[in-house]
Amino acid sequence: MSPFTNVADLAAQDVLWKVRADPRRADVEMSNRAGVLPYFVPVGSALGREVVVDGAPRLMFGSNNYLGLADDERVLDAARVAIDRYGAGCTGSRLMNGTLELHLELEAELASWMRRDAALVFTAGYLANLATISTLCGPGDIVVGDARNHASIEDGVKLSGARSVTVRHNDLDQLEQKLRRLDGPTLVVWDSVFSMDGDAVDVDRLVEISRRAGARTLIDEAHSLGVLGPDGGGVSAAVDPTPDLVMGTFSKSLASCGGVIAGDRDVIEYLRFHARPLVFTASAVPAAVATTLAAVRIARTEPWRAQRARTTANALANGLSNAGYQVTGAAAAIVGVRVSDEWAATLAWRALMDAGIYVNVGVYPAVPRGNAILRLSTTAAHTDADIEQCVATFARVVRL
Ligand SMILES: Cc1ncc(COP(=O)(O)O)c(C=O)c1O
């Protein structure tokens, strides 16, 4: 190889060259050596209001366990019973041998909770978005979405081959203008609550604008299902007319893993047979499905959990804001603290972890460049004292 070969030439010859030339690699290695890498942190305990990291307890403000159900005995029992009855895994896709009675029971429960005709359960929330967008849209169609929509939505659009149109974050006036100018079958896709900043869109207005323009709607309720809406059934459950399709995940309020799309029965049946990310992947394991079902039933009958997750989020947001931090969100159970500089966010993360508080760090591409954020979330299990301790620890160790 000539010493003068440039990177572009090497990249043109070998798909693995990008691994060696990865600009993030040096950062990651250096951060790891310095003990300030905030990703892939191994947790050594069940997920409660406290978790064990490096052998020490930390108050958990970095999970999506909004309803505090991840270590609930009734949910754990449901998993044990499902393993005894159905075994460890399904060893096949929903289409072939991987649909248990349990999947159908869960689909019926979710459809009723989300107030839709029918629901379809996927192995991950990511797959639910990927499948729905890539199956219903294709070349010649248009997908319009918020600039900060979740990656699974962006990836679904890429896979579909549809034209992608991006709207400024939560700017429904711009959505209206863009829809007026577009010509072709259109799907509008939006997160109801944004995963990093924790702010929300006005779903009522979004659906109204979209319908007036003749566009269909898909609302991602990953962070609102369980926390917002009637009995926690999501924001869309209270919107009239409803969005055409509503997506939810089981990996947050529902303390499990998997995803759902709910909507009119004919659309759900179409997805059941045509969605490749459903048909060509193994179905969720029995324990995950049973856990989700138990969690939905508890969420519906114990509305205090959603209320408590929201109250603690508000208390945390107020406390941090009063302490002088630039706070975002609290529309559901997510609270963001703006840091801007990625290194400052990372150092704040380390200081908080050392002081017994677990939070997450959001950097590009999870947030736009220059918008690093400390992402916190509350659960129904947090006590008032936990919130006070979190705020006091911030004030003591985080200088921004
Ligand atoms: C808004 C949003 N949509 C979809 C997903 C994907 O869900 P899952 O992690 O359950 O696959 C997430 C998860 O982070 C999310 O935040």
The ligand as a Gaussian input file, in Angstrom:
#p B3LYP/6-31G(d) Opt

LIG

0 1
 C      -39.953000       7.307000      20.765000
 C      -39.471000       5.892000      20.666000
 N      -39.988000       5.102000      19.708000
 C      -39.593000       3.829000      19.573000
 C      -38.656000       3.264000      20.419000
 C      -38.222000       1.852000      20.221000
 O      -38.730000       1.035000      21.235000
 P      -37.962000      -0.242000      21.792000
 O      -36.760000       0.237000      22.526000
 O      -38.975000      -0.837000      22.708000
 O      -37.611000      -1.105000      20.645000
 C      -38.112000       4.042000      21.434000
 C      -37.116000       3.473000      22.355000
 O      -36.193000       4.031000      22.803000
 C      -38.522000       5.399000      21.553000
 O      -37.988000       6.195000      22.491000

